[in-house]
Amino acid sequence: MLNRVILMGRLVADPELRQTPNAVSVATFRIAVERDYGGKDRQTDFIPCVAWRQTGEFISRYFSKGRMIAVQGQLQSRSYEDKNGQKRTAYEVIVDQAYFADSRPTEGRENQRSQTQEFGFAPPALDPVPSKMESFGSFDIAYDDEGDLPF
């Protein structure tokens, strides 16, 4: 059997990190994932996710509302009774790996308010692209005492 989910989207809110009574960390969060129809009508799904232990701690430490995240995990369903006694089923992705899917956010975004109104949250600003010369660092070749090349 195969149960594998790979998603990429933006966090709807800051991840919520909690501890179980046995001191196991668990982070819960939702990501907004657009459906790819290619037309004008865009639809978004809001996928609930759960990450345990170090993965949950990593997500809660380095991700926040609006950040793009890529996750891998398994789809899990669970049944429960709501406060009215109705049987309900919840589906969530149990995340076992998470990746950064955007650039590091920068401080002082001037248009954050307009982006928040347009998208419902502010997407992180992208770091500027370095020039060609900045992307290459300098390096030194070490020669041995006899002047031979090191290879």
Backbone as a printed PyTorch tensor [residue, N CA C, xyz], in Angstrom:
tensor([[[  0.8410,  -1.1770,   0.0000],
         [  0.0000,   0.0000,   0.0000],
         [  0.8890,   1.2440,   0.0000]],

        [[  0.3730,   2.3090,  -0.5560],
         [  1.1350,   3.5500,  -0.6360],
         [  0.2710,   4.7010,  -0.1300]],

        [[  0.7830,   5.4320,   0.8080],
         [  0.1050,   6.6080,   1.3430],
         [  1.1570,   7.6910,   1.4990]],

        [[  1.3290,   8.4960,   0.4680],
         [  2.3520,   9.5410,   0.4710],
         [  1.7490,  10.8320,  -0.0480]],

        [[  1.9700,  11.9290,   0.6570],
         [  1.4430,  13.2330,   0.2800],
         [  2.6100,  14.2090,   0.1910]],

        [[  2.6420,  14.9860,  -0.8890],
         [  3.6270,  16.0520,  -1.0470],
         [  2.8500,  17.3140,  -1.3830]],

        [[  3.0120,  18.3430,  -0.5670],
         [  2.2800,  19.5970,  -0.7390],
         [  3.2220,  20.7840,  -0.6400]],

        [[  2.8760,  21.8570,  -1.3450],
         [  3.5960,  23.1100,  -1.1900],
         [  2.5640,  24.2200,  -1.1490]],

        [[  2.6540,  25.0630,  -0.1330],
         [  1.7150,  26.1640,   0.0120],
         [  2.2020,  27.1300,   1.0660]],

        [[  1.3330,  28.0730,   1.4100],
         [  1.6740,  29.0860,   2.4110],
         [  0.9600,  28.7880,   3.7160]],

        [[  1.6620,  29.0490,   4.8130],
         [  1.0520,  28.8580,   6.1240],
         [ -0.0510,  29.8870,   6.3330]],

        [[ -1.2070,  29.4220,   6.7760],
         [ -2.3560,  30.2830,   7.0090],
         [ -2.1880,  31.0690,   8.3070]],

        [[ -1.5360,  30.4750,   9.2970],
         [ -1.2750,  31.1120,  10.5940],
         [  0.0440,  30.5580,  11.1220]],

        [[  0.5440,  31.1710,  12.1750],
         [  1.7600,  30.6450,  12.8010],
         [  1.5020,  29.2330,  13.3200]],

        [[  2.4740,  28.3280,  13.1730],
         [  2.3010,  26.9790,  13.7110],
         [  2.1250,  27.0320,  15.2310]],

        [[  1.3350,  26.1160,  15.7360],
         [  1.0710,  26.0440,  17.1740],
         [  1.8250,  24.8440,  17.7390]],

        [[  2.7870,  25.0890,  18.6140],
         [  3.5880,  24.0190,  19.1990],
         [  3.0840,  23.7170,  20.6050]],

        [[  2.8390,  22.4330,  20.8670],
         [  2.3860,  21.9920,  22.1860],
         [  3.2280,  20.8040,  22.6160]],

        [[  3.0530,  20.4520,  23.8760],
         [  3.7230,  19.2780,  24.4420],
         [  2.6560,  18.3090,  24.9380]],

        [[  2.8360,  17.0200,  24.6670],
         [  1.9380,  16.0170,  25.2210],
         [  2.2920,  15.8340,  26.6930]],

        [[  1.4570,  15.1360,  27.4670],
         [  1.8120,  14.8700,  28.8690],
         [  3.1450,  14.1310,  29.0260]],

        [[  3.5580,  13.4090,  27.9880],
         [  4.8450,  12.7000,  28.0140],
         [  5.9910,  13.5420,  27.4630]],

        [[  5.7680,  14.8500,  27.3300],
         [  6.7860,  15.8050,  26.8600],
         [  7.2120,  15.5630,  25.4090]],

        [[  6.2850,  15.1350,  24.5660],
         [  6.5490,  14.9780,  23.1370],
         [  5.9990,  16.2170,  22.4360]],

        [[  6.8280,  16.8570,  21.6240],
         [  6.4270,  18.0640,  20.9070],
         [  5.5290,  17.7220,  19.7250]],

        [[  4.5060,  18.5330,  19.5230],
         [  3.6260,  18.3680,  18.3650],
         [  3.2210,  19.7560,  17.8720]],

        [[  3.4070,  19.9960,  16.5790],
         [  3.0390,  21.2710,  15.9640],
         [  1.8520,  21.0410,  15.0410]],

        [[  0.8680,  21.9230,  15.1220],
         [ -0.2720,  21.8690,  14.2140],
         [ -0.3080,  23.1680,  13.4270]],

        [[ -0.6680,  23.0560,  12.1570],
         [ -0.7360,  24.2170,  11.2820],
         [ -1.5650,  23.8660,  10.0590]],

        [[ -1.9580,  24.8980,   9.3110],
         [ -2.6760,  24.7020,   8.0580],
         [ -1.9200,  25.4160,   6.9540]],

        [[ -1.9290,  24.8030,   5.7710],
         [ -1.3170,  25.4620,   4.6210],
         [ -2.3720,  25.6660,   3.5320]],

        [[ -2.2710,  26.8030,   2.8640],
         [ -3.1580,  27.1370,   1.7480],
         [ -2.4790,  26.6660,   0.4680]],

        [[ -3.1590,  25.7830,  -0.2540],
         [ -2.6200,  25.2080,  -1.4840],
         [ -3.6040,  25.4920,  -2.6120]],

        [[ -3.1250,  26.1730,  -3.6560],
         [ -3.9880,  26.4790,  -4.7990],
         [ -4.1260,  25.2650,  -5.6960]],

        [[ -5.3290,  25.0860,  -6.2260],
         [ -5.5580,  24.0450,  -7.2230],
         [ -5.0670,  24.5720,  -8.5640]],

        [[ -4.4460,  23.7190,  -9.3410],
         [ -3.8480,  24.1330, -10.6050],
         [ -4.8010,  23.8230, -11.7590]],

        [[ -5.6810,  24.7770, -12.0420],
         [ -6.5970,  24.6100, -13.1650],
         [ -6.1490,  25.3880, -14.3870]],

        [[ -5.2770,  26.3550, -14.2140],
         [ -4.7570,  27.1150, -15.3370],
         [ -5.6710,  28.2190, -15.8230]],

        [[ -6.8400,  28.3660, -15.2770],
         [ -7.7640,  29.4150, -15.7080],
         [ -7.8000,  30.5670, -14.7270]],

        [[ -8.7870,  31.4460, -14.9250],
         [ -8.9440,  32.5870, -14.0380],
         [ -9.4580,  32.1720, -12.6700]],

        [[-10.3370,  31.1880, -12.6500],
         [-10.9630,  30.7630, -11.4040],
         [ -9.9900,  29.9410, -10.5720]],

        [[ -9.4140,  30.5910,  -9.5840],
         [ -8.4820,  29.8870,  -8.7000],
         [ -9.2360,  29.4350,  -7.4570]],

        [[ -8.9680,  28.2140,  -7.0480],
         [ -9.5370,  27.7090,  -5.8170],
         [ -8.3980,  27.2960,  -4.9040]],

        [[ -8.6170,  27.4910,  -3.6240],
         [ -7.5880,  27.1840,  -2.6370],
         [ -8.1240,  26.1810,  -1.6340]],

        [[ -7.3050,  25.2000,  -1.3240],
         [ -7.6220,  24.2440,  -0.2640],
         [ -6.7830,  24.5930,   0.9510]],

        [[ -7.3780,  24.4640,   2.1260],
         [ -6.6820,  24.7200,   3.3730],
         [ -6.4780,  23.3760,   4.0650]],

        [[ -5.2430,  22.8960,   4.0410],
         [ -4.9250,  21.5380,   4.4630],
         [ -4.3750,  21.5580,   5.8900]],

        [[ -5.0450,  20.8440,   6.8230],
         [ -4.5120,  20.7510,   8.1880],
         [ -3.3310,  19.7810,   8.2310]],

        [[ -2.2990,  20.1610,   8.9720],
         [ -1.0860,  19.3470,   9.0740],
         [ -0.6760,  19.2050,  10.5390]],

        [[ -0.0240,  18.0890,  10.8390],
         [  0.4940,  17.8130,  12.1750],
         [  1.9220,  17.3140,  12.0160]],

        [[  2.8390,  17.8480,  12.8060],
         [  4.2380,  17.4110,  12.7780],
         [  4.6780,  17.1040,  14.2010]],

        [[  5.2920,  15.9650,  14.3860],
         [  5.6970,  15.5060,  15.7170],
         [  7.1930,  15.6810,  15.9370]],

        [[  7.5790,  15.7570,  17.1870],
         [  8.9570,  15.7690,  17.6870],
         [  9.8150,  16.8400,  17.0160]],

        [[ 10.9940,  16.4760,  16.5140],
         [ 11.9330,  17.4500,  15.9680],
         [ 11.3710,  18.1600,  14.7370]],

        [[ 10.5930,  17.4560,  13.9390],
         [ 10.0100,  18.0970,  12.7590],
         [  9.0530,  19.2020,  13.1790]],

        [[  8.2340,  18.9450,  14.1770],
         [  7.3170,  19.9610,  14.6960],
         [  8.0500,  21.1380,  15.2950]],

        [[  9.1150,  20.8640,  16.0420],
         [  9.9170,  21.9450,  16.6280],
         [ 10.5750,  22.7840,  15.5420]],

        [[ 11.0900,  22.1400,  14.4970],
         [ 11.7150,  22.8330,  13.3750],
         [ 10.7110,  23.7680,  12.6880]],

        [[  9.5340,  23.2560,  12.4080],
         [  8.5150,  24.0570,  11.7220],
         [  8.0870,  25.2390,  12.5820]],

        [[  7.8540,  24.9960,  13.8650],
         [  7.3940,  26.1000,  14.7150],
         [  8.4860,  27.1430,  14.9370]],

        [[  9.7430,  26.7480,  14.8590],
         [ 10.8440,  27.6850,  15.0700],
         [ 11.1280,  28.5300,  13.8300]],

        [[ 11.0690,  27.9280,  12.6320],
         [ 11.5460,  28.6210,  11.4380],
         [ 10.4550,  29.0620,  10.4590]],

        [[  9.2060,  28.6920,  10.6900],
         [  8.1420,  29.0730,   9.7740],
         [  7.1170,  29.9260,  10.5080]],

        [[  6.5030,  30.8400,   9.7860],
         [  5.4690,  31.7040,  10.3550],
         [  4.4120,  31.9600,   9.2820]],

        [[  3.3650,  32.6260,   9.6830],
         [  2.2430,  32.9270,   8.7970],
         [  2.7310,  33.5750,   7.5030]],

        [[  2.2520,  33.0440,   6.3710],
         [  2.6080,  33.5940,   5.0670],
         [  3.8130,  32.9650,   4.4120]],

        [[  4.6360,  32.2390,   5.1670],
         [  5.8290,  31.6130,   4.5880],
         [  5.4300,  30.4290,   3.7100]],

        [[  6.1520,  30.2560,   2.6170],
         [  5.9410,  29.1150,   1.7270],
         [  6.6610,  27.9150,   2.3230]],

        [[  5.9630,  26.7750,   2.3600],
         [  6.5180,  25.5610,   2.9340],
         [  6.1860,  24.3890,   2.0180]],

        [[  7.0980,  23.4510,   1.9250],
         [  6.8680,  22.1910,   1.2140],
         [  6.9380,  21.0820,   2.2620]],

        [[  5.9530,  20.2050,   2.2520],
         [  5.9000,  19.1350,   3.2400],
         [  5.7010,  17.7870,   2.5510]],

        [[  6.2120,  16.7480,   3.2090],
         [  5.9690,  15.3670,   2.7990],
         [  5.4260,  14.6270,   4.0040]],

        [[  4.5000,  13.7360,   3.7550],
         [  3.9450,  12.9830,   4.8640],
         [  2.9120,  11.9900,   4.4080]],

        [[  2.0310,  11.6320,   5.3330],
         [  0.9850,  10.6610,   5.0590],
         [ -0.3640,  11.2730,   5.3950]],

        [[ -1.3860,  10.9180,   4.6210],
         [ -2.7380,  11.3580,   4.9090],
         [ -3.3350,  10.4210,   5.9480]],

        [[ -3.9290,  11.0050,   6.9710],
         [ -4.5000,  10.2060,   8.0560],
         [ -5.9060,  10.7100,   8.3480]],

        [[ -6.8050,   9.7940,   8.6420],
         [ -8.1540,  10.1850,   9.0400],
         [ -8.3870,   9.7300,  10.4710]],

        [[ -9.2420,  10.4690,  11.1620],
         [ -9.6170,  10.0820,  12.5230],
         [-11.0640,  10.4700,  12.7470]],

        [[-11.7530,   9.6730,  13.5310],
         [-13.1570,   9.9300,  13.8370],
         [-13.2770,  10.4770,  15.2450]],

        [[-14.2740,  11.3400,  15.4260],
         [-14.5270,  11.9150,  16.7450],
         [-15.9920,  12.3210,  16.8260]],

        [[-16.4350,  12.6270,  18.0150],
         [-17.7890,  13.1140,  18.2340],
         [-17.7300,  14.5970,  18.5620]],

        [[-18.5300,  15.4090,  17.8540],
         [-18.5320,  16.8400,  18.1400],
         [-19.3640,  17.1310,  19.3870]],

        [[-19.4870,  18.3880,  19.7580],
         [-20.1700,  18.7460,  20.9980],
         [-21.6680,  18.4540,  20.9480]],

        [[-22.2310,  18.2680,  19.7380],
         [-23.6460,  17.9310,  19.5940],
         [-23.8850,  16.4260,  19.5140]],

        [[-22.8230,  15.6370,  19.6640],
         [-22.9530,  14.1890,  19.6050],
         [-22.9090,  13.6090,  18.2020]],

        [[-22.6300,  14.4430,  17.1890],
         [-22.5380,  13.9770,  15.8090],
         [-21.1710,  13.3350,  15.5620]],

        [[-21.1690,  12.2170,  14.8310],
         [-19.8930,  11.5960,  14.4530],
         [-19.2870,  12.3810,  13.3050]],

        [[-18.0190,  12.7150,  13.4270],
         [-17.2890,  13.4730,  12.4130],
         [-16.0020,  12.7310,  12.0600]],

        [[-15.4900,  13.0460,  10.8760],
         [-14.2030,  12.5060,  10.4400],
         [-13.3070,  13.6720,  10.0570]],

        [[-12.0930,  13.6560,  10.5470],
         [-11.1120,  14.6930,  10.2240],
         [ -9.9720,  14.0580,   9.4340]],

        [[ -9.5080,  14.7870,   8.4260],
         [ -8.3650,  14.3570,   7.6300],
         [ -7.2360,  15.3520,   7.8520]],

        [[ -6.0240,  14.8400,   8.0030],
         [ -4.8650,  15.7050,   8.1880],
         [ -3.6230,  15.0100,   7.6500]],

        [[ -2.6450,  15.8250,   7.3040],
         [ -1.3650,  15.2970,   6.8200],
         [ -0.4280,  15.1970,   8.0120]],

        [[  0.0910,  14.0020,   8.2420],
         [  1.0930,  13.7830,   9.2830],
         [  2.4520,  14.0110,   8.6090]],

        [[  3.0570,  15.1430,   8.9110],
         [  4.2780,  15.5890,   8.2250],
         [  5.4970,  14.9000,   8.8270]],

        [[  6.3180,  14.3140,   7.9550],
         [  7.5790,  13.7550,   8.4420],
         [  8.7880,  14.5000,   7.8950]],

        [[  8.5890,  15.3420,   6.8680],
         [  9.6730,  16.1720,   6.3500],
         [  9.1010,  17.5140,   5.9220]],

        [[  9.8400,  18.5840,   6.1900],
         [  9.4210,  19.9330,   5.8060],
         [ 10.6150,  20.6650,   5.2030]],

        [[ 10.3370,  21.4970,   4.2010],
         [ 11.3900,  22.2080,   3.4850],
         [ 11.0030,  23.6720,   3.3070]],

        [[ 12.0000,  24.5400,   3.2720],
         [ 11.7750,  25.9360,   2.9230],
         [ 11.4550,  25.9850,   1.4280]],

        [[ 10.4290,  26.7390,   1.0540],
         [ 10.0590,  26.8480,  -0.3550],
         [ 10.0770,  28.2990,  -0.8260]],

        [[ 10.6750,  29.1820,  -0.0320],
         [ 10.8230,  30.5720,  -0.4170],
         [ 12.1410,  31.0950,   0.1270]],

        [[ 12.4390,  32.3320,  -0.2030],
         [ 13.6570,  32.9510,   0.3120],
         [ 13.4450,  33.4070,   1.7390]],

        [[ 14.5220,  33.6800,   2.4050],
         [ 14.4620,  34.1970,   3.7630],
         [ 13.7450,  35.5380,   3.7550]],

        [[ 12.7850,  35.7470,   4.6650],
         [ 12.0630,  37.0270,   4.6670],
         [ 12.9640,  38.1600,   5.1200]],

        [[ 12.6900,  39.3600,   4.6000],
         [ 13.4510,  40.5430,   4.9940],
         [ 12.5660,  41.4360,   5.8370]],

        [[ 13.1880,  42.2400,   6.6740],
         [ 12.4490,  43.1500,   7.5560],
         [ 12.0910,  44.4200,   6.7920]],

        [[ 11.1070,  45.1500,   7.2990],
         [ 10.7580,  46.4560,   6.7580],
         [ 10.0530,  46.4170,   5.4250]],

        [[  9.1590,  45.4850,   5.2300],
         [  8.4240,  45.4350,   3.9720],
         [  7.4250,  46.5850,   3.9380]],

        [[  7.5400,  47.4460,   2.9300],
         [  6.6820,  48.6230,   2.8560],
         [  5.2800,  48.2930,   2.3850]],

        [[  5.1430,  47.2970,   1.5160],
         [  3.8270,  47.0080,   0.9480],
         [  3.1500,  45.8250,   1.6310]],

        [[  3.5070,  45.5380,   2.8620],
         [  2.9290,  44.4010,   3.5690],
         [  1.4170,  44.5680,   3.7460]],

        [[  0.9660,  45.7790,   4.0440],
         [ -0.4600,  46.0060,   4.2730],
         [ -1.2690,  45.7050,   3.0110]],

        [[ -0.8050,  46.1540,   1.8390],
         [ -1.5560,  45.9040,   0.6060],
         [ -1.5440,  44.4280,   0.2500]],

        [[ -0.4360,  43.7400,   0.4940],
         [ -0.3810,  42.3120,   0.2250],
         [ -1.2910,  41.5460,   1.1720]],

        [[ -1.3770,  41.9900,   2.4170],
         [ -2.2400,  41.3300,   3.3800],
         [ -3.6910,  41.4530,   2.9420]],

        [[ -4.0890,  42.6110,   2.4360],
         [ -5.4620,  42.7990,   1.9840],
         [ -5.7500,  41.9690,   0.7430]],

        [[ -4.7910,  41.8530,  -0.1630],
         [ -5.0060,  41.1320,  -1.4170],
         [ -5.0470,  39.6240,  -1.2120]],

        [[ -4.1110,  39.0710,  -0.4240],
         [ -3.9780,  37.6300,  -0.2870],
         [ -4.5680,  37.0790,   1.0060]],

        [[ -4.8740,  37.9300,   1.9690],
         [ -5.3160,  37.4500,   3.2640],
         [ -4.1440,  37.2720,   4.2130]],

        [[ -2.9370,  37.2880,   3.6990],
         [ -1.7120,  37.2480,   4.4780],
         [ -0.6170,  37.8300,   3.6190]],

        [[  0.4550,  38.2620,   4.2320],
         [  1.5340,  38.9020,   3.4780],
         [  2.5560,  37.8620,   3.0460]],

        [[  2.7310,  37.6390,   1.7370],
         [  3.7790,  36.7360,   1.2990],
         [  5.1400,  37.3230,   1.6370]],

        [[  6.1220,  36.4990,   1.9650],
         [  7.4240,  37.0400,   2.3310],
         [  8.1270,  37.6770,   1.1440]],

        [[  8.8710,  38.7240,   1.4300],
         [  9.6480,  39.3930,   0.3910],
         [ 10.8220,  38.5100,   0.0090]],

        [[ 11.1750,  38.5340,  -1.2560],
         [ 12.2930,  37.7260,  -1.7260],
         [ 13.5860,  38.5080,  -1.6050]],

        [[ 14.6630,  37.8040,  -1.3140],
         [ 15.9630,  38.4480,  -1.2470],
         [ 16.3700,  38.8850,  -2.6510]],

        [[ 17.1070,  39.9940,  -2.7610],
         [ 17.5400,  40.4230,  -4.0850],
         [ 18.4930,  39.4080,  -4.7020]],

        [[ 18.4540,  39.3050,  -6.0240],
         [ 19.3260,  38.3820,  -6.7350],
         [ 20.7160,  38.9830,  -6.7930]],

        [[ 21.7510,  38.2400,  -6.3630],
         [ 23.0990,  38.8060,  -6.4060],
         [ 23.5850,  38.9470,  -7.8410]],

        [[ 24.4950,  39.9010,  -8.0460],
         [ 25.0670,  40.0460,  -9.3740],
         [ 25.9590,  38.8420,  -9.6540]],

        [[ 26.3570,  38.6880, -10.9110],
         [ 27.1600,  37.5300, -11.2790],
         [ 28.4770,  37.4860, -10.5090]],

        [[ 29.0910,  38.6320, -10.2960],
         [ 30.3720,  38.6530,  -9.6020],
         [ 30.2110,  38.3330,  -8.1160]],

        [[ 29.0820,  38.7420,  -7.5000],
         [ 28.8830,  38.4730,  -6.0860],
         [ 28.6240,  36.9960,  -5.8170]],

        [[ 28.1020,  36.2770,  -6.8130],
         [ 27.7460,  34.8870,  -6.5770],
         [ 28.9680,  33.9730,  -6.5270]],

        [[ 30.1290,  34.4490,  -7.0200],
         [ 31.3470,  33.6480,  -6.9680],
         [ 32.2660,  34.2010,  -5.8980]],

        [[ 32.7060,  33.3680,  -5.0010],
         [ 33.6360,  33.7940,  -3.9760],
         [ 35.0580,  33.6040,  -4.4560]],

        [[ 35.9920,  34.1790,  -3.7550],
         [ 37.3910,  33.9760,  -4.1150],
         [ 37.9020,  32.7240,  -3.4140]],

        [[ 38.9100,  32.1150,  -3.9800],
         [ 39.5020,  30.9350,  -3.3640],
         [ 40.9950,  30.9410,  -3.6320]],

        [[ 41.7200,  30.3430,  -2.7310],
         [ 43.1720,  30.2660,  -2.8580],
         [ 43.5720,  28.8270,  -3.1070]],

        [[ 44.5600,  28.6460,  -3.9730],
         [ 45.0940,  27.3100,  -4.2200],
         [ 46.3750,  27.1980,  -3.4170]],

        [[ 46.4490,  26.1750,  -2.6030],
         [ 47.6410,  25.9730,  -1.7780],
         [ 48.6320,  25.0860,  -2.5340]],

        [[ 49.8770,  25.5320,  -2.5990],
         [ 50.9260,  24.7600,  -3.2390],
         [ 51.8040,  24.1510,  -2.1630]],

        [[ 52.3870,  23.0070,  -2.4760],
         [ 53.3180,  22.4410,  -1.4990],
         [ 54.6740,  23.1250,  -1.6510]],

        [[ 55.6540,  22.7460,  -0.8320],
         [ 56.9440,  23.4230,  -0.7900],
         [ 57.6990,  23.3600,  -2.1020]],

        [[ 57.4610,  22.3330,  -2.9100],
         [ 58.2140,  22.1850,  -4.1330],
         [ 57.5500,  22.9150,  -5.3000]],

        [[ 56.4400,  23.5980,  -5.0710],
         [ 55.8010,  24.3580,  -6.1410],
         [ 54.8880,  23.5310,  -7.0170]],

        [[ 54.6390,  22.2780,  -6.6740],
         [ 53.7570,  21.4450,  -7.4710],
         [ 52.2980,  21.8010,  -7.2090]],

        [[ 51.4720,  21.5100,  -8.1710],
         [ 50.0320,  21.7130,  -7.9880],
         [ 49.5090,  20.6980,  -6.9790]],

        [[ 48.4280,  21.0160,  -6.2670],
         [ 47.9470,  20.1380,  -5.2160],
         [ 47.1780,  18.9200,  -5.7090]],

        [[ 47.2110,  18.6110,  -6.9780],
         [ 46.5180,  17.4140,  -7.4810],
         [ 47.3780,  16.6090,  -8.3960]]])
